[in-house]
Amino acid sequence: MIVTIIFAVICFSLIIFVHELGHFLTARLFGVRVHEFALGMGPKIFSKKKGDTEYSLRAIPLGGFCSMEGEDTESDDEGSFSKKPRYARFIILASGAAMNIVLGFLVCIIYVTIAFAPSGLPSRTVDSVIEESSLNGFLQPGDKIVEINESKINIKRDIDFAMQRGAGKESTIVVKRDGELVSTSFKPYVSQYTDGTPAYLLGVMTRSEKANVFNVIRESFFQTIWSGKLVFVSLGMLIGGETGLSDMSGPVGVVGVMNEAASQGGLAGLINLLYLMSFISVNIGIMNLLPIPALDGGRLFFVVVEAIRRKPIPADKEGIVHFIGLVFLLGLMVFVTWNDISRLFFGG
């Protein structure tokens, strides 16, 4: 568990560092004065000033910030964030999340290389069909699955994703066979995952492809896209009442998941942790782009509103909205952390 906690701290620190680095680099690119670039929160344990910027490491290894002139208040300084053109502010605000998504993609390349390069990458090409599958008699070895329930299939993981979204209902499949597209309707094959939840499957085995630079990058790219799609599906389920706030997890819950992923030990444990790190980085990036006050997406929303109105929104009014958002997010963090602790120690 101690090793997992250390890995989790390193993981979150790297994700936050990369996020704030995105803001910092683009701020410098557009001539915004950066007062402090900090990793961590709480009291400083190390700091060094270079030019106008103080670089600091703080005691609590969670969080971080890039403090810019005129970010939250009015400023007449020529290096003020608020004085920069809207496009520049938009890029600066979006760059942190973008860097998280890029980090997730790069970690995913490492994950895919270690996990699949020795044995081959999973593909969309049919190898065999089980007898019980309703697609037995339609699918043939060599068929390439290109669409399920009108969802494009780019990698094997997309097959599982589309099938679970179908929830066992009558489904459609499109495959490429001898250069032509053929399709049919079918009833999913129903099994169970290890936790007892129903698994809706095609009932097919797919072939593996020999790994090379190009298909590793392609697989990693679409794995990253898949991670992003899952964020929106989860939000849709939350809004639609399919899941509740009690199902959400914070840092404590993530550490628990990491510990479970690492429990296999050795190379298998490392592979699981790399996948989780990639997934978390992409999730944090996309969540930060949502129009929620206090997050980058909330600030981006105000830039868009300003562009529509053709005049800036008063900084004090925007600040009040972000403060309310921050209070809400802190309350949510306390709630999910208590949930995590309850599940971890009390089984609640």
Steps between C-alpha positions, in 0.01 A plus 500: 500500500786740583652448154158567343459822700845615386410419138167685539677810637750490212216443252285791622804727540605434140146555370469830690852610401427439131166681532652810658795484261253533212362821653850628577651441154210654311483793745868570433441456126239778503701727730293454818687572822513188720554578869538142623513152354439256787478125536305393807303701755561635850824652630803528274784256554706631209484804276718678250432822313607538140399815317146597598402145599544317828527121463395315814447153643241483778454260788174325401564295184151555359399788280705784360446829324627751247432847640464756219473877517138610454358150497232567763513878536514805278854609412643767271836322479595432137585144609153448648301192401182710486655738243585227250279428196218252546666236281817518713306464826303210352820317404663565838195369688456194276868405490505336845226253410655446156831408661323248726345332197839495324659349813226236509575416136877473560453278807255291295772441239723358775209290632412360157864428416565307822161327512458394138825524303623153606174315419347729237240775501130407526319578174149537357550202268290190573693180566219269615140506624368297794214258432258675737539840329208619288762622252616145440430443131528868410848600614793338322872485583666807351195728535602843632244650740447866406175596677271383781169676574611788275815551711826490306738226610866606487651258753390186680413695815238689297320168445458442875400865550230489230364168623467618861329819384253282311402340836399169344247645253469395136814631333645559155848426369685607184811315384735535205529175304701472177497878466121532541285604797242249620268533799243315708298523821574268792424426863804544729654200673455549877764402755625647830799701614689388811302748715171341390381777267366385162740500205347546156729349239528420132620151583804522273876472530707757312846471353819660628724717285878515518591825672683776316550872557196599295240264644626560856447875452162437335388269782617750763324789325164320492548366855536866605185591306321211673602632843359840406170351379460322831501836683197621305319167533557507878371858523196403296432211737538734799262758354257229390494345849658169391777565754512720810749729672577212736660316206755780447858464625763747610875462562450244781282285277749529214779379728282201591446423130872537434581264785262244355652548154852455637406194708600263217857617550787504255446595137122442512466743791711762319288464186180553700644809671615651170153451354341666804741793484416556133128473572515740797704759309253504210206517741648794690570678173146462369334577834700824514351604165140468622327838558510471879582817699850502653629247245677598178184416306303749711753771418491402133123539510538860615744570215243366253222709660726805479556433129123479442426815705794685344594635841668351809308380803602692817777310678328528840180337370691221326702454819181449705382228261835321517504530882157335521623230264810447712292461818280246321801304372662496844174375653477231232861399568425462873192292417675260259801470732272398787332252267841357405602465865165339589538245220865434584473458877133437577375334183239776464 
